[in-house]
Amino acid sequence: MSRIVIAFGGNALGNNPKEQQALIKKSVKDLVTLIKNGDEIVISHGNGPQVGIINLAFEDSYENKDIPYMPFPECTAMSQGYIGYHLQKGLRDLLEDEGLEKRIVTLVTQVVVDKNDPSFKNPSKPVGPFYSEKTAKQLMEQTGETYVEDAGRGYRKVVASPKPLKIVEIDTIKNLVSSGHIVIACGGGGIPIFKQNEAKGANAVIDKDLASSLMAENLDADILVILTNISQAEIHYGTPEAQKLGKISVAEAKKYLEQGEFLKGSMAPKIEAAISFVEGHPKRRAIITELKNLLPGLEGINSTEIYFE
């Protein structure tokens, strides 16, 4: 039996609630297989597209005072609720079909960040939908916000992405896991706050992979799985020399990071999260693979695994 933290990528969950439910319905089948095998499952998820869409829905508040302004911490809380609901529903329905009784809970999770984190001066976390270069330039002129090209897929708004320091509800997560619950936590990287007592929300989005790595570390998990919309990490990405990475050491992963092989706000934080989890722990495994490739990915098929030697 293994304790596995599985991080679903926000981009891999589709572009709208209907598409998200359909993708989750397919992907939770693999989770049920792991549960039937006796593994303990803890789930996290990204919210880049979803939190951006939620925030976008309230943008008219700048001109229409009847629409309340909705800060990013509250938008993240909303995304935790509705993505968690879809994951809970999809997983519970399938467990019931299999005759399995499991308690599933989505936990609204806060994560402490440093108000002096350099990311607040250099936003890099993509959120919301993709736009053409022309539309992105128009939006920047209208709003003063920053839009950047994201991995050749179009332009997206970027916000600060501070490093997660402490998961406020970690003891609750531990207790729930120990009592047999399937826990969905740290959604969207957690709601960023500046202080644990008298907490103030931060206008930012924490990278869910780094938060998932921290949660996996706190839970002393055996495996961290990061599910995204591509099967493997690559070096020389987007060039004729592109090369997919299979099993690589922490030292190799660090070298590629230093050489700038992984895109910031995309693959780079996934590699950083994997390194953070396995470094110093030879028995731990960190795997990056495609949403639909979870079970083969755990077996080393079409996945990137980072290990410590």
C-alpha positions in Angstrom: 0.0 0.0 0.0 1.2 3.5 -0.9 0.2 7.0 0.1 -0.2 8.9 -3.1 -0.8 12.6 -3.6 -2.3 13.2 -7.0 -2.3 16.7 -8.4 -4.7 17.4 -11.3 -3.7 20.2 -13.6 -6.2 22.9 -14.1 -5.6 23.1 -17.9 -6.0 19.3 -18.1 -9.5 19.6 -16.6 -11.0 21.4 -19.6 -12.3 24.9 -20.4 -15.8 24.8 -18.8 -17.8 22.9 -16.2 -19.4 20.5 -18.6 -16.1 19.6 -20.2 -14.5 19.3 -16.7 -17.1 16.9 -15.5 -16.7 14.7 -18.6 -12.9 14.6 -18.2 -13.1 13.9 -14.4 -15.6 11.0 -15.0 -13.0 9.3 -17.2 -10.0 10.1 -15.0 -11.4 8.9 -11.7 -11.6 5.4 -13.0 -7.9 5.1 -12.4 -8.3 6.5 -8.9 -10.8 3.8 -8.1 -8.3 1.2 -9.3 -5.7 2.5 -6.9 -8.2 2.6 -4.1 -9.2 -1.0 -4.8 -5.5 -1.9 -4.6 -5.4 -0.5 -1.1 -3.6 2.8 -1.8 -4.3 5.9 0.2 -5.3 8.8 -2.2 -5.0 12.5 -1.5 -6.1 14.8 -4.3 -5.1 18.3 -5.2 -5.9 20.3 -8.3 -4.9 23.4 -10.3 -7.3 26.2 -11.1 -5.4 28.5 -13.6 -8.2 28.6 -16.2 -11.0 28.3 -13.7 -9.9 31.0 -11.3 -9.3 33.4 -14.2 -12.7 32.8 -15.6 -14.3 33.4 -12.1 -12.3 36.6 -11.8 -13.3 37.6 -15.3 -17.0 37.2 -14.4 -16.6 40.0 -11.9 -14.5 42.4 -14.0 -17.6 44.6 -14.8 -17.5 45.6 -11.1 -15.0 48.3 -12.0 -17.8 50.1 -13.9 -21.0 48.6 -12.5 -21.2 49.1 -8.8 -24.0 46.6 -8.5 -21.5 43.8 -9.2 -19.2 43.2 -6.2 -15.5 43.2 -6.7 -14.1 39.7 -6.1 -10.5 39.5 -5.0 -8.3 36.5 -6.1 -8.4 34.8 -2.7 -12.2 34.6 -2.9 -12.0 33.5 -6.5 -9.6 30.7 -5.5 -12.0 29.6 -2.7 -14.8 29.5 -5.3 -12.7 27.3 -7.6 -11.8 25.0 -4.7 -15.5 24.5 -4.1 -16.8 23.8 -7.6 -13.8 21.8 -8.8 -13.8 19.8 -5.5 -17.5 19.2 -6.0 -17.0 17.7 -9.5 -14.1 15.5 -8.2 -16.2 14.4 -5.2 -19.2 13.6 -7.3 -17.3 11.8 -10.1 -15.4 9.7 -7.6 -18.3 8.9 -5.4 -20.5 7.9 -8.2 -17.9 5.4 -9.5 -17.1 4.0 -6.0 -20.8 3.4 -5.5 -21.0 1.6 -8.8 -18.1 -0.6 -7.6 -19.9 -1.3 -4.3 -17.2 0.6 -2.3 -18.0 2.8 0.6 -15.5 5.7 1.0 -15.9 9.0 2.6 -14.7 11.9 0.4 -14.3 15.5 1.6 -13.2 18.7 -0.1 -11.4 21.0 2.3 -11.2 24.7 1.8 -7.4 25.2 2.3 -5.4 28.2 3.2 -1.6 28.5 2.5 0.7 31.0 4.1 2.9 33.1 1.8 5.5 35.8 2.4 4.3 39.3 1.7 7.9 40.1 0.5 7.9 37.2 -2.0 9.6 38.6 -5.2 6.8 37.2 -7.3 4.6 40.2 -6.3 6.9 42.4 -8.3 7.3 40.0 -11.1 3.9 38.2 -11.9 4.4 34.9 -13.8 1.4 32.6 -13.1 -0.9 32.3 -16.1 -4.6 32.4 -15.3 -7.8 32.5 -17.3 -8.5 31.8 -21.0 -6.1 32.1 -23.9 -6.2 35.2 -26.1 -4.6 36.2 -29.4 -1.7 38.6 -29.3 -3.9 41.4 -30.6 -6.6 40.9 -28.0 -4.0 40.6 -25.2 -2.5 43.9 -26.2 -5.9 45.5 -26.1 -6.6 44.1 -22.7 -3.3 45.3 -21.3 -4.1 48.8 -22.5 -7.5 48.7 -21.0 -6.7 47.1 -17.6 -3.0 47.8 -17.0 -2.6 44.0 -16.2 0.1 41.8 -17.7 -0.5 39.3 -20.4 2.2 36.9 -21.7 2.6 34.2 -24.3 2.1 30.8 -22.7 3.9 27.8 -24.2 2.9 28.6 -27.8 -0.8 28.3 -27.0 -1.7 32.0 -26.9 -1.6 34.9 -24.4 -2.9 34.7 -20.9 -3.1 37.1 -17.9 -0.3 36.5 -15.3 -0.5 37.2 -11.6 1.9 36.8 -8.7 2.7 33.2 -7.7 4.4 33.3 -4.2 6.1 30.2 -2.7 3.9 28.2 -0.4 5.3 28.2 3.1 2.8 26.5 5.4 -0.6 24.7 4.9 -2.9 26.1 7.6 -5.2 23.1 7.7 -2.5 20.4 7.4 -3.4 18.8 10.8 -7.0 18.5 9.7 -5.8 16.9 6.4 -3.6 14.4 8.4 -6.5 13.5 10.7 -8.9 13.0 7.8 -6.5 10.8 5.8 -5.6 8.7 8.9 -9.3 8.1 9.5 -9.8 6.7 6.0 -11.2 9.7 4.2 -10.3 10.6 0.6 -9.3 14.2 0.9 -9.3 16.9 -1.8 -7.2 19.8 -0.5 -4.9 22.6 -1.5 -7.1 23.3 -4.6 -5.5 25.9 -6.8 -2.4 25.8 -4.7 -4.5 26.9 -1.7 -5.9 30.3 -0.8 -2.8 32.5 -0.3 -2.7 34.4 3.0 0.0 36.6 4.5 -0.4 35.6 8.2 -1.9 32.6 9.9 -3.5 34.6 12.7 -5.8 37.5 11.5 -5.0 36.2 8.1 -5.2 38.6 5.1 -5.7 37.2 1.7 -3.0 37.8 -1.0 -3.9 38.9 -4.5 -2.1 36.0 -6.1 -2.4 32.3 -7.2 0.0 29.8 -5.6 1.4 27.2 -8.0 -0.6 24.0 -7.3 2.4 21.7 -8.0 4.6 23.4 -5.3 1.7 23.4 -2.8 1.0 19.7 -3.6 4.7 18.9 -3.1 4.5 20.6 0.3 1.4 18.7 1.2 2.9 15.4 0.1 6.0 16.2 2.2 3.8 17.0 5.3 1.9 13.8 4.8 5.1 11.7 4.4 3.6 10.4 1.1 5.3 7.7 -0.9 4.5 9.1 -4.4 3.7 12.5 -5.8 1.9 12.4 -9.2 1.5 15.6 -11.2 -1.1 15.1 -14.0 -1.1 17.6 -16.8 -2.1 17.8 -20.5 1.2 16.3 -21.9 2.6 12.9 -21.3 6.2 13.8 -20.4 8.5 16.7 -19.7 10.8 17.7 -22.6 14.1 19.4 -23.2 14.6 21.6 -26.3 10.8 22.0 -26.2 9.2 23.3 -29.4 12.3 22.6 -31.5 13.2 19.8 -34.0 15.6 18.6 -31.3 12.9 18.1 -28.7 13.5 15.1 -26.4 11.1 13.6 -24.0 12.4 12.7 -20.5 11.8 9.4 -18.9 13.5 8.5 -15.6 16.0 11.2 -14.5 17.9 12.0 -11.4 17.5 15.1 -9.2 20.9 16.2 -10.4 19.8 16.0 -14.0 16.6 17.8 -13.4 18.4 20.6 -11.6 20.8 20.9 -14.5 18.0 21.2 -17.0 16.3 23.8 -14.8 19.5 25.9 -14.6 19.8 25.7 -18.4 16.3 27.1 -18.8 14.9 24.0 -20.5 11.5 24.3 -18.8 9.1 27.1 -19.2 8.3 29.3 -16.2 4.7 29.1 -15.1 4.3 25.8 -17.0 6.8 22.8 -16.7 9.4 24.5 -14.5 7.3 24.5 -11.3 6.3 20.9 -11.9 10.0 19.9 -12.0 10.8 22.1 -9.0 7.9 20.4 -7.1 9.1 16.9 -8.0 12.7 17.8 -6.9 11.5 19.2 -3.6 9.5 16.1 -2.8 12.1 13.4 -3.6 15.4 15.2 -2.7 17.0 13.4 0.2 14.5 10.6 0.1 15.6 7.6 -2.1 12.3 5.7 -1.5 10.0 8.5 -2.8 8.8 8.8 -6.3 7.7 11.9 -8.2 5.9 11.4 -11.6 4.8 13.8 -14.2 2.4 12.5 -16.9 -0.8 13.1 -18.8 -4.2 13.0 -17.1 -5.3 9.9 -19.0 -2.0 8.1 -18.4 -2.1 7.8 -14.6 -1.8 4.0 -14.2 0.7 3.5 -17.1 2.6 6.5 -15.8 3.0 4.9 -12.4 4.6 2.0 -14.2 7.1 4.2 -16.0 5.2 4.2 -19.3 5.1 7.6 -21.2 5.9 9.5 -18.0 8.7 11.5 -16.5 10.0 10.2 -13.1 12.4 12.2 -11.0 14.3 10.2 -8.4 17.0 10.8 -5.7 20.2 8.8 -5.8 
